[in-house]
């Protein structure tokens, strides 16, 4: 799960590049590069998700193995937080697939960088930002929050259980 955070960092860089690539003279080449990288990153994320879900399920099973109700409650809470992080990572991969599909369907050669689009020019900056559209940073915040809570719960549980 933590390795996916590094991959998501790379995805964020590509989405930032996507926001500016049409302003560059070599936008078609950059467009293909961003698309290729997003495909690779999304593939890596998708590949990791079944194993992550399996580990979360194993943690849930561990909840039933303890006779200590406090430990069971903490394990349950950890699994819930990890599931929340997993769900957001999964949602991001689905969103990225949509972006990638849109990029596959887009005829980059038909784009005229010198053509002025009144509608696009009137949009606020945030509405032209793919990361805002995808709520990417907000999803990342939820992932980080859930992972931090899970780690805190694990640490507190370990300290309580190992010092008895």
C-alpha positions as CSV (number, residue, x, y, z in Angstrom):
1,X,0.0,0.0,0.0
2,X,2.8,2.4,0.8
3,X,4.6,1.5,-2.4
4,X,1.4,2.7,-4.2
5,X,1.9,6.1,-2.6
6,X,5.2,6.5,-4.5
7,X,3.4,5.5,-7.7
8,X,0.7,8.0,-7.0
9,X,3.3,10.6,-6.5
10,X,4.5,9.9,-10.0
11,X,0.9,10.0,-11.3
12,X,0.6,13.4,-9.7
13,X,3.6,14.6,-11.7
14,X,2.1,13.3,-14.9
15,X,-1.2,15.0,-14.2
16,X,0.6,18.3,-13.6
17,X,2.4,17.8,-16.9
18,X,-0.9,17.1,-18.6
19,X,-2.2,20.4,-17.4
20,X,0.5,22.3,-19.3
21,X,1.3,20.1,-22.3
22,X,-1.0,21.8,-24.7
23,X,0.9,25.1,-24.2
24,X,4.2,23.5,-25.5
25,X,5.3,23.4,-29.1
26,X,5.9,19.6,-28.8
27,X,2.5,19.0,-27.2
28,X,1.8,15.9,-29.3
29,X,5.0,14.2,-28.2
30,X,4.4,15.2,-24.6
31,X,0.8,14.0,-24.8
32,X,2.0,10.5,-25.9
33,X,4.6,10.5,-23.1
34,X,2.2,11.3,-20.4
35,X,-0.3,8.8,-21.7
36,X,2.4,6.0,-21.8
37,X,3.5,6.8,-18.2
38,X,-0.1,6.9,-16.9
39,X,-0.8,3.5,-18.5
40,X,2.3,2.1,-16.8
41,X,1.5,3.6,-13.4
42,X,-2.1,2.6,-13.5
43,X,-1.1,-0.9,-14.5
44,X,1.3,-1.1,-11.5
45,X,-1.5,0.1,-9.2
46,X,-4.0,-2.4,-10.5
47,X,-1.5,-5.2,-10.2
48,X,-0.9,-4.5,-6.5
49,X,-4.6,-4.1,-5.4
50,X,-5.6,-7.8,-5.1
51,X,-2.6,-8.5,-2.8
52,X,-3.4,-5.5,-0.7
53,X,-7.1,-6.6,-0.4
54,X,-5.9,-10.0,0.6
55,X,-3.7,-8.6,3.4
56,X,-6.6,-6.5,4.7
57,X,-8.8,-9.6,4.7
58,X,-6.1,-11.5,6.6
59,X,-6.0,-8.7,9.2
60,X,-9.8,-9.0,9.5
61,X,-9.4,-12.7,10.1
62,X,-6.8,-12.0,12.8
63,X,-9.5,-10.1,14.7
64,X,-11.3,-13.3,15.4
65,X,-8.2,-15.0,16.7
66,X,-7.7,-12.9,19.7
67,X,-9.5,-13.3,23.0
68,X,-8.8,-9.8,24.1
69,X,-11.8,-7.6,23.2
70,X,-9.7,-4.4,23.1
71,X,-7.2,-6.0,20.7
72,X,-10.0,-7.3,18.5
73,X,-11.6,-3.8,18.5
74,X,-8.2,-2.2,17.5
75,X,-7.6,-4.8,14.8
76,X,-11.0,-4.1,13.4
77,X,-10.4,-0.4,13.4
78,X,-7.0,-0.9,11.7
79,X,-8.6,-3.0,9.0
80,X,-11.3,-0.4,8.5
81,X,-8.7,2.4,8.0
82,X,-6.7,0.2,5.6
83,X,-9.8,-0.6,3.7
84,X,-10.6,3.1,3.4
85,X,-7.1,3.7,2.0
86,X,-7.5,0.8,-0.4
87,X,-10.9,1.9,-1.6
88,X,-9.4,5.4,-2.5
89,X,-6.4,3.8,-4.2
90,X,-8.8,1.6,-6.2
91,X,-11.0,4.6,-7.1
92,X,-8.0,6.5,-8.3
93,X,-7.0,3.6,-10.6
94,X,-10.5,3.6,-12.1
95,X,-10.4,7.4,-12.6
96,X,-7.0,7.0,-14.3
97,X,-8.4,4.4,-16.6
98,X,-11.0,6.9,-17.7
99,X,-8.4,9.6,-18.3
100,X,-6.3,7.1,-20.2
101,X,-9.3,6.0,-22.3
102,X,-10.0,9.7,-23.1
103,X,-6.4,10.2,-24.1
104,X,-6.6,7.2,-26.4
105,X,-9.7,8.5,-28.0
106,X,-8.4,12.1,-28.4
107,X,-7.0,13.0,-31.8
108,X,-3.9,15.0,-30.6
109,X,-3.0,15.8,-34.2
110,X,-6.3,17.7,-34.7
111,X,-5.4,20.0,-31.9
112,X,-4.5,23.5,-33.0
113,X,-2.5,25.2,-30.3
114,X,-3.0,28.6,-32.0
115,X,-6.8,28.3,-32.0
116,X,-8.4,30.5,-29.4
117,X,-11.3,28.9,-27.6
118,X,-13.5,31.5,-25.9
119,X,-15.2,28.9,-23.6
120,X,-11.9,27.5,-22.4
121,X,-10.4,30.9,-21.9
122,X,-13.3,31.9,-19.7
123,X,-13.0,28.9,-17.4
124,X,-11.4,29.5,-13.9
125,X,-8.0,27.9,-13.6
126,X,-9.2,25.1,-11.3
127,X,-11.7,24.0,-13.9
128,X,-8.9,23.4,-16.3
129,X,-6.9,21.4,-13.9
130,X,-7.2,17.6,-14.3
131,X,-6.1,17.0,-10.7
132,X,-9.0,19.2,-9.5
133,X,-11.4,17.4,-11.8
134,X,-10.3,14.0,-10.5
135,X,-10.2,15.3,-6.9
136,X,-6.8,13.7,-6.9
137,X,-5.2,15.7,-4.0
138,X,-8.3,15.2,-1.8
139,X,-8.2,11.5,-2.5
140,X,-4.5,11.4,-1.6
141,X,-5.3,13.2,1.6
142,X,-7.9,10.6,2.6
143,X,-5.4,7.8,1.8
144,X,-2.7,9.4,3.9
145,X,-5.1,10.1,6.8
146,X,-6.4,6.5,6.7
147,X,-2.9,5.0,6.6
148,X,-1.7,7.3,9.4
149,X,-4.6,6.2,11.6
150,X,-4.0,2.6,10.9
151,X,-0.3,3.0,11.8
152,X,-1.2,4.8,15.0
153,X,-3.7,2.1,16.0
154,X,-1.2,-0.6,15.3
155,X,1.5,1.1,17.3
156,X,-0.9,1.7,20.3
157,X,-2.1,-1.9,20.1
158,X,1.5,-3.2,20.0
159,X,2.5,-1.1,23.0
160,X,-0.5,-2.2,25.0
161,X,-0.3,-5.8,24.1
162,X,3.5,-6.2,24.4
163,X,3.8,-4.5,27.8
164,X,1.2,-6.6,29.6
